[in-house]
Amino acid sequence: MIEEVQVVTDGKNFSVYRAQLDGVEFDLTEDGFEVSVSRRERMSDRFTQLVEDM
């Protein structure tokens, strides 16, 4: 996940988070719809998590 700070001229900056997704799936049902999101972690993120857990 990537975090970016959006600078606003009135001083109320905010953060925007972005994720790289592998896929988004929408299924229509009788009651509406269902959304499934799949995301694969980058190898470098998995390695960092492994080292931090040691």
PDB file of N, CA, C and O in Angstrom:
ATOM      1  N   MET A   1       0.849  -1.163   0.000  1.00  0.00           N
ATOM      2  CA  MET A   1       0.000   0.000   0.000  1.00  0.00           C
ATOM      3  C   MET A   1       0.898   1.230   0.000  1.00  0.00           C
ATOM      4  O   MET A   1       1.951   1.251   0.638  1.00  0.00           O
ATOM      5  N   ILE A   2       0.467   2.241  -0.719  1.00  0.00           N
ATOM      6  CA  ILE A   2       1.224   3.477  -0.848  1.00  0.00           C
ATOM      7  C   ILE A   2       0.428   4.593  -0.186  1.00  0.00           C
ATOM      8  O   ILE A   2      -0.778   4.709  -0.405  1.00  0.00           O
ATOM      9  N   GLU A   3       1.096   5.418   0.626  1.00  0.00           N
ATOM     10  CA  GLU A   3       0.447   6.560   1.247  1.00  0.00           C
ATOM     11  C   GLU A   3       1.008   7.832   0.638  1.00  0.00           C
ATOM     12  O   GLU A   3       2.223   7.994   0.524  1.00  0.00           O
ATOM     13  N   GLU A   4       0.118   8.730   0.249  1.00  0.00           N
ATOM     14  CA  GLU A   4       0.516  10.037  -0.266  1.00  0.00           C
ATOM     15  C   GLU A   4      -0.212  11.104   0.530  1.00  0.00           C
ATOM     16  O   GLU A   4      -1.377  10.928   0.887  1.00  0.00           O
ATOM     17  N   VAL A   5       0.470  12.215   0.812  1.00  0.00           N
ATOM     18  CA  VAL A   5      -0.168  13.336   1.489  1.00  0.00           C
ATOM     19  C   VAL A   5      -0.585  14.347   0.437  1.00  0.00           C
ATOM     20  O   VAL A   5       0.236  14.814  -0.352  1.00  0.00           O
ATOM     21  N   GLN A   6      -1.869  14.679   0.432  1.00  0.00           N
ATOM     22  CA  GLN A   6      -2.394  15.689  -0.477  1.00  0.00           C
ATOM     23  C   GLN A   6      -2.367  17.032   0.259  1.00  0.00           C
ATOM     24  O   GLN A   6      -3.010  17.189   1.297  1.00  0.00           O
ATOM     25  N   VAL A   7      -1.624  17.991  -0.283  1.00  0.00           N
ATOM     26  CA  VAL A   7      -1.500  19.303   0.333  1.00  0.00           C
ATOM     27  C   VAL A   7      -2.654  20.168  -0.169  1.00  0.00           C
ATOM     28  O   VAL A   7      -2.907  20.266  -1.370  1.00  0.00           O
ATOM     29  N   VAL A   8      -3.345  20.790   0.782  1.00  0.00           N
ATOM     30  CA  VAL A   8      -4.475  21.651   0.468  1.00  0.00           C
ATOM     31  C   VAL A   8      -4.138  23.060   0.944  1.00  0.00           C
ATOM     32  O   VAL A   8      -3.569  23.220   2.024  1.00  0.00           O
ATOM     33  N   THR A   9      -4.470  24.067   0.175  1.00  0.00           N
ATOM     34  CA  THR A   9      -4.064  25.439   0.493  1.00  0.00           C
ATOM     35  C   THR A   9      -4.668  25.972   1.786  1.00  0.00           C
ATOM     36  O   THR A   9      -4.107  26.896   2.376  1.00  0.00           O
ATOM     37  N   ASP A  10      -5.790  25.425   2.246  1.00  0.00           N
ATOM     38  CA  ASP A  10      -6.380  25.917   3.497  1.00  0.00           C
ATOM     39  C   ASP A  10      -5.761  25.274   4.731  1.00  0.00           C
ATOM     40  O   ASP A  10      -6.206  25.527   5.850  1.00  0.00           O
ATOM     41  N   GLY A  11      -4.730  24.437   4.535  1.00  0.00           N
ATOM     42  CA  GLY A  11      -3.998  23.849   5.657  1.00  0.00           C
ATOM     43  C   GLY A  11      -4.557  22.539   6.175  1.00  0.00           C
ATOM     44  O   GLY A  11      -4.024  21.997   7.143  1.00  0.00           O
ATOM     45  N   LYS A  12      -5.596  22.014   5.579  1.00  0.00           N
ATOM     46  CA  LYS A  12      -6.187  20.753   6.037  1.00  0.00           C
ATOM     47  C   LYS A  12      -5.736  19.629   5.115  1.00  0.00           C
ATOM     48  O   LYS A  12      -6.534  19.068   4.363  1.00  0.00           O
ATOM     49  N   ASN A  13      -4.451  19.309   5.184  1.00  0.00           N
ATOM     50  CA  ASN A  13      -3.899  18.236   4.354  1.00  0.00           C
ATOM     51  C   ASN A  13      -4.541  16.901   4.727  1.00  0.00           C
ATOM     52  O   ASN A  13      -5.033  16.734   5.843  1.00  0.00           O
ATOM     53  N   PHE A  14      -4.535  15.960   3.798  1.00  0.00           N
ATOM     54  CA  PHE A  14      -5.084  14.646   4.074  1.00  0.00           C
ATOM     55  C   PHE A  14      -4.259  13.587   3.351  1.00  0.00           C
ATOM     56  O   PHE A  14      -3.543  13.880   2.394  1.00  0.00           O
ATOM     57  N   SER A  15      -4.375  12.353   3.828  1.00  0.00           N
ATOM     58  CA  SER A  15      -3.635  11.236   3.251  1.00  0.00           C
ATOM     59  C   SER A  15      -4.516  10.468   2.286  1.00  0.00           C
ATOM     60  O   SER A  15      -5.716  10.304   2.507  1.00  0.00           O
ATOM     61  N   VAL A  16      -3.897   9.999   1.206  1.00  0.00           N
ATOM     62  CA  VAL A  16      -4.559   9.155   0.226  1.00  0.00           C
ATOM     63  C   VAL A  16      -3.795   7.839   0.203  1.00  0.00           C
ATOM     64  O   VAL A  16      -2.570   7.836   0.085  1.00  0.00           O
ATOM     65  N   TYR A  17      -4.501   6.728   0.314  1.00  0.00           N
ATOM     66  CA  TYR A  17      -3.879   5.416   0.311  1.00  0.00           C
ATOM     67  C   TYR A  17      -4.220   4.714  -0.999  1.00  0.00           C
ATOM     68  O   TYR A  17      -5.368   4.724  -1.442  1.00  0.00           O
ATOM     69  N   ARG A  18      -3.212   4.109  -1.606  1.00  0.00           N
ATOM     70  CA  ARG A  18      -3.412   3.400  -2.872  1.00  0.00           C
ATOM     71  C   ARG A  18      -2.911   1.964  -2.721  1.00  0.00           C
ATOM     72  O   ARG A  18      -1.869   1.708  -2.117  1.00  0.00           O
ATOM     73  N   ALA A  19      -3.676   1.047  -3.283  1.00  0.00           N
ATOM     74  CA  ALA A  19      -3.283  -0.357  -3.275  1.00  0.00           C
ATOM     75  C   ALA A  19      -3.257  -0.854  -4.713  1.00  0.00           C
ATOM     76  O   ALA A  19      -4.086  -0.465  -5.536  1.00  0.00           O
ATOM     77  N   GLN A  20      -2.302  -1.712  -4.995  1.00  0.00           N
ATOM     78  CA  GLN A  20      -2.257  -2.333  -6.311  1.00  0.00           C
ATOM     79  C   GLN A  20      -3.088  -3.603  -6.241  1.00  0.00           C
ATOM     80  O   GLN A  20      -2.791  -4.515  -5.469  1.00  0.00           O
ATOM     81  N   LEU A  21      -4.129  -3.649  -7.054  1.00  0.00           N
ATOM     82  CA  LEU A  21      -5.053  -4.769  -7.018  1.00  0.00           C
ATOM     83  C   LEU A  21      -4.794  -5.707  -8.185  1.00  0.00           C
ATOM     84  O   LEU A  21      -4.440  -5.271  -9.280  1.00  0.00           O
ATOM     85  N   ASP A  22      -4.975  -6.993  -7.939  1.00  0.00           N
ATOM     86  CA  ASP A  22      -4.896  -7.981  -9.010  1.00  0.00           C
ATOM     87  C   ASP A  22      -6.235  -8.100  -9.722  1.00  0.00           C
ATOM     88  O   ASP A  22      -6.282  -8.382 -10.919  1.00  0.00           O
ATOM     89  N   GLY A  23      -7.320  -7.886  -8.991  1.00  0.00           N
ATOM     90  CA  GLY A  23      -8.616  -8.007  -9.630  1.00  0.00           C
ATOM     91  C   GLY A  23      -9.743  -7.524  -8.749  1.00  0.00           C
ATOM     92  O   GLY A  23      -9.643  -7.531  -7.522  1.00  0.00           O
ATOM     93  N   VAL A  24     -10.822  -7.102  -9.394  1.00  0.00           N
ATOM     94  CA  VAL A  24     -12.059  -6.733  -8.718  1.00  0.00           C
ATOM     95  C   VAL A  24     -13.181  -7.454  -9.454  1.00  0.00           C
ATOM     96  O   VAL A  24     -13.271  -7.399 -10.681  1.00  0.00           O
ATOM     97  N   GLU A  25     -14.028  -8.126  -8.695  1.00  0.00           N
ATOM     98  CA  GLU A  25     -15.110  -8.913  -9.293  1.00  0.00           C
ATOM     99  C   GLU A  25     -16.447  -8.477  -8.707  1.00  0.00           C
ATOM    100  O   GLU A  25     -16.603  -8.412  -7.488  1.00  0.00           O
ATOM    101  N   PHE A  26     -17.408  -8.180  -9.569  1.00  0.00           N
ATOM    102  CA  PHE A  26     -18.757  -7.807  -9.161  1.00  0.00           C
ATOM    103  C   PHE A  26     -19.711  -8.921  -9.554  1.00  0.00           C
ATOM    104  O   PHE A  26     -19.753  -9.326 -10.715  1.00  0.00           O
ATOM    105  N   ASP A  27     -20.471  -9.413  -8.597  1.00  0.00           N
ATOM    106  CA  ASP A  27     -21.467 -10.443  -8.860  1.00  0.00           C
ATOM    107  C   ASP A  27     -22.853  -9.882  -8.553  1.00  0.00           C
ATOM    108  O   ASP A  27     -23.110  -9.418  -7.442  1.00  0.00           O
ATOM    109  N   LEU A  28     -23.738  -9.929  -9.539  1.00  0.00           N
ATOM    110  CA  LEU A  28     -25.114  -9.493  -9.333  1.00  0.00           C
ATOM    111  C   LEU A  28     -25.898 -10.604  -8.661  1.00  0.00           C
ATOM    112  O   LEU A  28     -25.829 -11.762  -9.073  1.00  0.00           O
ATOM    113  N   THR A  29     -26.647 -10.245  -7.622  1.00  0.00           N
ATOM    114  CA  THR A  29     -27.486 -11.198  -6.908  1.00  0.00           C
ATOM    115  C   THR A  29     -28.912 -10.668  -6.894  1.00  0.00           C
ATOM    116  O   THR A  29     -29.171  -9.556  -7.355  1.00  0.00           O
ATOM    117  N   GLU A  30     -29.826 -11.453  -6.372  1.00  0.00           N
ATOM    118  CA  GLU A  30     -31.210 -10.994  -6.260  1.00  0.00           C
ATOM    119  C   GLU A  30     -31.337  -9.821  -5.303  1.00  0.00           C
ATOM    120  O   GLU A  30     -32.232  -8.989  -5.453  1.00  0.00           O
ATOM    121  N   ASP A  31     -30.440  -9.749  -4.313  1.00  0.00           N
ATOM    122  CA  ASP A  31     -30.493  -8.690  -3.299  1.00  0.00           C
ATOM    123  C   ASP A  31     -29.661  -7.465  -3.662  1.00  0.00           C
ATOM    124  O   ASP A  31     -29.715  -6.472  -2.936  1.00  0.00           O
ATOM    125  N   GLY A  32     -28.914  -7.488  -4.720  1.00  0.00           N
ATOM    126  CA  GLY A  32     -28.039  -6.373  -5.086  1.00  0.00           C
ATOM    127  C   GLY A  32     -26.810  -6.900  -5.794  1.00  0.00           C
ATOM    128  O   GLY A  32     -26.903  -7.523  -6.851  1.00  0.00           O
ATOM    129  N   PHE A  33     -25.657  -6.644  -5.198  1.00  0.00           N
ATOM    130  CA  PHE A  33     -24.420  -7.168  -5.774  1.00  0.00           C
ATOM    131  C   PHE A  33     -23.394  -7.419  -4.681  1.00  0.00           C
ATOM    132  O   PHE A  33     -23.490  -6.878  -3.579  1.00  0.00           O
ATOM    133  N   GLU A  34     -22.415  -8.247  -5.005  1.00  0.00           N
ATOM    134  CA  GLU A  34     -21.299  -8.562  -4.112  1.00  0.00           C
ATOM    135  C   GLU A  34     -20.012  -8.176  -4.810  1.00  0.00           C
ATOM    136  O   GLU A  34     -19.887  -8.328  -6.025  1.00  0.00           O
ATOM    137  N   VAL A  35     -19.060  -7.679  -4.048  1.00  0.00           N
ATOM    138  CA  VAL A  35     -17.780  -7.260  -4.601  1.00  0.00           C
ATOM    139  C   VAL A  35     -16.670  -8.083  -3.957  1.00  0.00           C
ATOM    140  O   VAL A  35     -16.622  -8.214  -2.734  1.00  0.00           O
ATOM    141  N   SER A  36     -15.781  -8.636  -4.773  1.00  0.00           N
ATOM    142  CA  SER A  36     -14.609  -9.365  -4.293  1.00  0.00           C
ATOM    143  C   SER A  36     -13.371  -8.658  -4.826  1.00  0.00           C
ATOM    144  O   SER A  36     -13.286  -8.347  -6.014  1.00  0.00           O
ATOM    145  N   VAL A  37     -12.421  -8.408  -3.947  1.00  0.00           N
ATOM    146  CA  VAL A  37     -11.180  -7.731  -4.330  1.00  0.00           C
ATOM    147  C   VAL A  37     -10.023  -8.663  -4.026  1.00  0.00           C
ATOM    148  O   VAL A  37      -9.950  -9.221  -2.931  1.00  0.00           O
ATOM    149  N   SER A  38      -9.118  -8.839  -4.977  1.00  0.00           N
ATOM    150  CA  SER A  38      -7.929  -9.659  -4.734  1.00  0.00           C
ATOM    151  C   SER A  38      -6.690  -8.782  -4.889  1.00  0.00           C
ATOM    152  O   SER A  38      -6.587  -7.962  -5.802  1.00  0.00           O
ATOM    153  N   ARG A  39      -5.768  -8.982  -3.975  1.00  0.00           N
ATOM    154  CA  ARG A  39      -4.532  -8.209  -3.964  1.00  0.00           C
ATOM    155  C   ARG A  39      -3.386  -9.133  -3.628  1.00  0.00           C
ATOM    156  O   ARG A  39      -3.457  -9.882  -2.653  1.00  0.00           O
ATOM    157  N   ARG A  40      -2.350  -9.093  -4.405  1.00  0.00           N
ATOM    158  CA  ARG A  40      -1.171  -9.897  -4.153  1.00  0.00           C
ATOM    159  C   ARG A  40      -0.101  -8.988  -3.557  1.00  0.00           C
ATOM    160  O   ARG A  40       0.193  -7.919  -4.091  1.00  0.00           O
ATOM    161  N   GLU A  41       0.476  -9.435  -2.437  1.00  0.00           N
ATOM    162  CA  GLU A  41       1.543  -8.657  -1.823  1.00  0.00           C
ATOM    163  C   GLU A  41       2.804  -8.727  -2.674  1.00  0.00           C
ATOM    164  O   GLU A  41       3.109  -9.757  -3.276  1.00  0.00           O
ATOM    165  N   ARG A  42       3.521  -7.629  -2.711  1.00  0.00           N
ATOM    166  CA  ARG A  42       4.796  -7.631  -3.419  1.00  0.00           C
ATOM    167  C   ARG A  42       5.795  -8.467  -2.627  1.00  0.00           C
ATOM    168  O   ARG A  42       5.725  -8.537  -1.400  1.00  0.00           O
ATOM    169  N   MET A  43       6.720  -9.096  -3.334  1.00  0.00           N
ATOM    170  CA  MET A  43       7.726  -9.948  -2.694  1.00  0.00           C
ATOM    171  C   MET A  43       8.529  -9.147  -1.668  1.00  0.00           C
ATOM    172  O   MET A  43       8.845  -9.667  -0.598  1.00  0.00           O
ATOM    173  N   SER A  44       8.861  -7.900  -1.971  1.00  0.00           N
ATOM    174  CA  SER A  44       9.647  -7.092  -1.030  1.00  0.00           C
ATOM    175  C   SER A  44       8.853  -6.843   0.249  1.00  0.00           C
ATOM    176  O   SER A  44       9.443  -6.820   1.330  1.00  0.00           O
ATOM    177  N   ASP A  45       7.543  -6.656   0.165  1.00  0.00           N
ATOM    178  CA  ASP A  45       6.715  -6.464   1.356  1.00  0.00           C
ATOM    179  C   ASP A  45       6.664  -7.733   2.192  1.00  0.00           C
ATOM    180  O   ASP A  45       6.714  -7.675   3.421  1.00  0.00           O
ATOM    181  N   ARG A  46       6.562  -8.881   1.526  1.00  0.00           N
ATOM    182  CA  ARG A  46       6.538 -10.154   2.243  1.00  0.00           C
ATOM    183  C   ARG A  46       7.859 -10.398   2.952  1.00  0.00           C
ATOM    184  O   ARG A  46       7.871 -10.890   4.081  1.00  0.00           O
ATOM    185  N   PHE A  47       8.988 -10.058   2.299  1.00  0.00           N
ATOM    186  CA  PHE A  47      10.300 -10.237   2.909  1.00  0.00           C
ATOM    187  C   PHE A  47      10.446  -9.324   4.127  1.00  0.00           C
ATOM    188  O   PHE A  47      10.938  -9.752   5.171  1.00  0.00           O
ATOM    189  N   THR A  48      10.020  -8.075   3.994  1.00  0.00           N
ATOM    190  CA  THR A  48      10.095  -7.130   5.118  1.00  0.00           C
ATOM    191  C   THR A  48       9.300  -7.651   6.296  1.00  0.00           C
ATOM    192  O   THR A  48       9.764  -7.587   7.434  1.00  0.00           O
ATOM    193  N   GLN A  49       8.114  -8.163   6.042  1.00  0.00           N
ATOM    194  CA  GLN A  49       7.287  -8.695   7.124  1.00  0.00           C
ATOM    195  C   GLN A  49       7.960  -9.887   7.782  1.00  0.00           C
ATOM    196  O   GLN A  49       7.906 -10.028   9.003  1.00  0.00           O
ATOM    197  N   LEU A  50       8.588 -10.742   6.997  1.00  0.00           N
ATOM    198  CA  LEU A  50       9.301 -11.898   7.524  1.00  0.00           C
ATOM    199  C   LEU A  50      10.424 -11.462   8.447  1.00  0.00           C
ATOM    200  O   LEU A  50      10.574 -12.010   9.539  1.00  0.00           O
ATOM    201  N   VAL A  51      11.222 -10.478   8.023  1.00  0.00           N
ATOM    202  CA  VAL A  51      12.358  -9.996   8.820  1.00  0.00           C
ATOM    203  C   VAL A  51      11.864  -9.319  10.098  1.00  0.00           C
ATOM    204  O   VAL A  51      12.448  -9.513  11.164  1.00  0.00           O
ATOM    205  N   GLU A  52      10.795  -8.529  10.001  1.00  0.00           N
ATOM    206  CA  GLU A  52      10.272  -7.834  11.176  1.00  0.00           C
ATOM    207  C   GLU A  52       9.700  -8.799  12.213  1.00  0.00           C
ATOM    208  O   GLU A  52       9.705  -8.496  13.406  1.00  0.00           O
ATOM    209  N   ASP A  53       9.209  -9.952  11.774  1.00  0.00           N
ATOM    210  CA  ASP A  53       8.632 -10.935  12.696  1.00  0.00           C
ATOM    211  C   ASP A  53       9.677 -11.790  13.385  1.00  0.00           C
ATOM    212  O   ASP A  53       9.352 -12.529  14.314  1.00  0.00           O
ATOM    213  N   MET A  54      10.924 -11.704  12.952  1.00  0.00           N
ATOM    214  CA  MET A  54      11.984 -12.545  13.539  1.00  0.00           C
ATOM    215  C   MET A  54      12.352 -12.104  14.931  1.00  0.00           C
ATOM    216  O   MET A  54      13.223 -12.705  15.559  1.00  0.00           O
TER     217      MET A  54
END
